Amino acid sequence: MARYRQIIDMVNEAGMQPMLTLFHHSAPAWLAGQGGWTDPSAAIPAFYAFAEGVIDALIPCGASGAAKNVGPSAKLHSIVPFNEPHVFNLLTYCGGVWPSTAENTNRPPSPPTCLSEWGLYGVAMKTMAEAHGAVYDKIRATEAKCGMAKGAIPVGVAHHVPIYSAYSFLDEPARKILEWHTTFWFHDLIVDKVLIYARGAHRAARSRSS
């Protein structure tokens, strides 16, 4: 992790704050061989162990204080567990064209049901959402462990927002389906946990101010 600490310092010296992304469309070959994000029993523990190691290394509760290492006014601005989850899952599990790995080389074209909740795309999206929740809990637990205020570490999702236009009224149903799957679904899957913590942080802030 020394190299990443060095990069964080270099970004700060340039007058900026980095946003740490934990998953940006790459995974170990052995995990892909087990089904990748379509296998929750393999993907979630593996990703959590990776994220836990990164968080513990970059947010130490030392004498200098974790607040100096992460947060809007610290070295590391925020943490994003997943970058554009729907893009990765569409191209990997429905399109079968990306990433270019052995997992996809001989995969037959995915049926239209790939986009459904029970298709590979739906399974992978729900797996990532569950992994996001686990990492979210880890970050909030780190705040408590380090004596930081609840919600002090911003956590979010890097999200690609496409705009679909129907060529004719016949295309409108397909446009709406694609819009829902790629614009709103992942947020809907993670919003409950985020709101629980947001409400708790709001109540804590009100109690401190009263």
C-alpha positions as CSV (number, residue, x, y, z in Angstrom):
1,M,0.0,0.0,0.0
2,A,3.0,2.3,0.2
3,R,2.7,3.2,-3.5
4,Y,-0.9,4.2,-3.0
5,R,0.0,6.3,0.0
6,Q,2.6,8.0,-2.1
7,I,0.0,8.7,-4.9
8,I,-2.4,10.2,-2.3
9,D,0.4,12.5,-1.1
10,M,1.3,13.5,-4.6
11,V,-2.3,14.4,-5.4
12,N,-2.5,16.5,-2.3
13,E,0.7,18.3,-3.1
14,A,-0.9,19.2,-6.4
15,G,-3.7,20.9,-4.6
16,M,-6.3,18.2,-5.0
17,Q,-8.0,15.4,-3.0
18,P,-8.3,11.9,-4.4
19,M,-11.5,9.9,-4.4
20,L,-10.6,6.2,-3.7
21,T,-12.4,3.7,-6.0
22,L,-12.1,0.1,-4.8
23,F,-13.5,-1.7,-7.9
24,H,-12.9,-0.3,-11.4
25,H,-13.8,-3.2,-13.7
26,S,-11.0,-5.6,-12.8
27,A,-11.0,-8.8,-10.8
28,P,-8.7,-11.7,-10.2
29,A,-8.8,-14.5,-12.9
30,W,-9.6,-17.1,-10.2
31,L,-12.7,-15.1,-9.2
32,A,-13.9,-14.8,-12.8
33,G,-13.4,-18.5,-13.1
34,Q,-15.9,-19.0,-10.3
35,G,-18.5,-16.9,-12.0
36,G,-17.3,-13.5,-10.8
37,W,-20.1,-11.3,-9.5
38,T,-22.7,-13.8,-10.5
39,D,-21.6,-16.0,-7.5
40,P,-22.3,-14.0,-4.3
41,S,-20.7,-16.7,-2.1
42,A,-17.4,-16.2,-3.8
43,A,-17.4,-12.5,-4.8
44,I,-18.7,-10.8,-1.6
45,P,-16.2,-12.4,0.9
46,A,-13.3,-11.8,-1.6
47,F,-14.2,-8.2,-2.2
48,Y,-14.8,-7.5,1.4
49,A,-11.4,-8.9,2.4
50,F,-9.7,-6.8,-0.2
51,A,-11.7,-3.6,0.8
52,E,-11.0,-4.3,4.5
53,G,-7.3,-4.4,3.9
54,V,-7.3,-1.2,1.9
55,I,-9.4,0.7,4.4
56,D,-7.3,-0.5,7.4
57,A,-4.1,0.5,5.6
58,L,-5.2,3.9,4.4
59,I,-7.3,5.0,7.4
60,P,-5.1,4.2,10.4
61,C,-6.4,5.1,13.9
62,G,-3.0,6.4,15.0
63,A,-1.8,9.2,17.1
64,S,-2.2,11.6,14.2
65,G,-5.9,10.8,14.0
66,A,-7.9,9.2,11.2
67,A,-9.7,12.4,10.5
68,K,-6.5,13.8,9.0
69,N,-6.3,10.9,6.6
70,V,-9.9,10.8,5.1
71,G,-12.8,13.2,4.7
72,P,-13.7,16.4,2.9
73,S,-10.9,18.3,4.6
74,A,-8.4,15.5,4.7
75,K,-5.9,13.8,2.5
76,L,-8.3,11.3,1.0
77,H,-11.7,12.9,0.2
78,S,-14.0,10.0,-0.2
79,I,-14.4,6.2,-0.9
80,V,-16.3,4.7,-3.9
81,P,-16.7,1.0,-3.6
82,F,-17.9,0.5,-7.2
83,N,-17.4,2.4,-10.4
84,E,-20.3,2.1,-12.9
85,P,-21.5,-1.3,-11.8
86,H,-24.2,-1.5,-14.5
87,V,-21.6,-0.8,-17.3
88,F,-19.4,-3.7,-16.1
89,N,-22.3,-6.1,-15.7
90,L,-23.9,-5.3,-19.0
91,L,-20.7,-5.7,-21.0
92,T,-19.5,-8.7,-19.1
93,Y,-22.5,-10.8,-18.4
94,C,-25.0,-9.8,-21.1
95,G,-22.7,-8.6,-23.9
96,G,-19.9,-11.1,-23.2
97,V,-17.4,-8.7,-24.8
98,W,-15.7,-7.1,-21.9
99,P,-13.4,-7.5,-20.1
100,S,-11.6,-9.7,-22.6
101,T,-10.9,-12.7,-20.4
102,A,-11.1,-16.5,-20.6
103,E,-14.5,-16.2,-18.8
104,N,-16.0,-14.6,-21.9
105,T,-14.1,-16.1,-24.8
106,N,-16.4,-19.0,-25.5
107,R,-19.6,-17.7,-23.8
108,P,-22.6,-17.9,-26.1
109,P,-24.8,-14.8,-26.7
110,S,-26.9,-14.1,-23.6
111,P,-30.6,-14.4,-23.9
112,P,-32.9,-11.3,-23.4
113,T,-33.6,-12.5,-19.9
114,C,-30.0,-11.5,-19.0
115,L,-31.4,-8.1,-18.0
116,S,-34.1,-9.5,-15.7
117,E,-33.7,-9.8,-12.0
118,W,-33.0,-13.5,-12.3
119,G,-30.6,-13.1,-15.2
120,L,-26.9,-12.8,-14.9
121,Y,-27.1,-9.0,-15.0
122,G,-29.6,-8.9,-12.2
123,V,-27.7,-11.4,-10.1
124,A,-24.4,-9.5,-10.5
125,M,-26.1,-6.1,-9.7
126,K,-27.6,-7.5,-6.5
127,T,-24.3,-9.1,-5.6
128,M,-22.4,-5.8,-6.0
129,A,-25.1,-4.0,-4.0
130,E,-24.7,-6.5,-1.1
131,A,-20.9,-6.1,-1.3
132,H,-21.3,-2.3,-1.3
133,G,-23.4,-2.6,1.8
134,A,-20.8,-4.7,3.6
135,V,-18.0,-2.2,2.7
136,Y,-20.3,0.6,3.8
137,D,-20.7,-1.0,7.2
138,K,-16.9,-1.5,7.4
139,I,-16.3,2.2,6.7
140,R,-18.8,3.3,9.3
141,A,-17.4,0.9,11.8
142,T,-13.9,2.4,11.1
143,E,-15.3,5.8,11.9
144,A,-16.6,4.6,15.2
145,K,-13.3,2.8,16.0
146,C,-11.3,5.9,15.2
147,G,-13.5,8.3,17.1
148,M,-14.8,10.1,14.0
149,A,-18.3,11.5,13.6
150,K,-20.8,9.2,12.0
151,G,-20.8,9.9,8.2
152,A,-17.4,11.7,8.4
153,I,-16.1,9.6,5.5
154,P,-18.1,10.3,2.3
155,V,-19.1,7.0,0.6
156,G,-20.7,6.9,-2.9
157,V,-21.0,5.3,-6.3
158,A,-19.4,6.5,-9.5
159,H,-22.3,6.3,-11.9
160,H,-22.6,6.6,-15.6
161,V,-25.9,8.2,-16.6
162,P,-27.0,7.4,-20.1
163,I,-29.7,9.2,-22.0
164,Y,-31.8,7.0,-24.2
165,S,-33.9,8.3,-27.1
166,A,-36.7,6.3,-28.7
167,Y,-36.5,6.3,-32.5
168,S,-40.2,5.8,-32.6
169,F,-43.1,5.1,-30.2
170,L,-42.5,1.4,-30.8
171,D,-39.1,1.8,-29.1
172,E,-40.5,3.5,-26.1
173,P,-40.9,0.3,-24.0
174,A,-37.4,-0.8,-24.6
175,R,-36.1,2.7,-23.8
176,K,-37.9,2.7,-20.4
177,I,-36.6,-0.7,-19.6
178,L,-33.0,0.2,-20.3
179,E,-33.3,3.5,-18.5
180,W,-34.6,1.8,-15.3
181,H,-31.9,-0.9,-15.4
182,T,-29.0,1.4,-16.0
183,T,-30.0,4.7,-14.3
184,F,-32.0,3.8,-11.2
185,W,-31.6,0.1,-10.2
186,F,-28.3,0.1,-8.4
187,H,-29.2,3.2,-6.4
188,D,-32.5,1.6,-5.4
189,L,-30.6,-1.5,-4.2
190,I,-28.3,0.4,-1.9
191,V,-30.5,3.4,-0.8
192,D,-32.0,1.8,2.3
193,K,-28.7,1.3,4.0
194,V,-27.5,4.7,3.1
195,L,-30.6,6.3,4.5
196,I,-30.4,4.4,7.7
197,Y,-26.9,5.9,8.4
198,A,-27.9,9.3,7.1
199,R,-30.8,9.5,9.5
200,G,-28.6,8.3,12.4
201,A,-25.9,10.9,11.5
202,H,-28.5,13.6,11.3
203,R,-30.0,12.7,14.8
204,A,-26.4,12.6,16.2
205,A,-25.7,16.1,14.8
206,R,-28.9,17.5,16.2
207,S,-28.2,16.0,19.7
208,R,-24.7,17.6,19.7
209,S,-26.0,21.0,18.7
210,S,-28.8,21.0,21.3
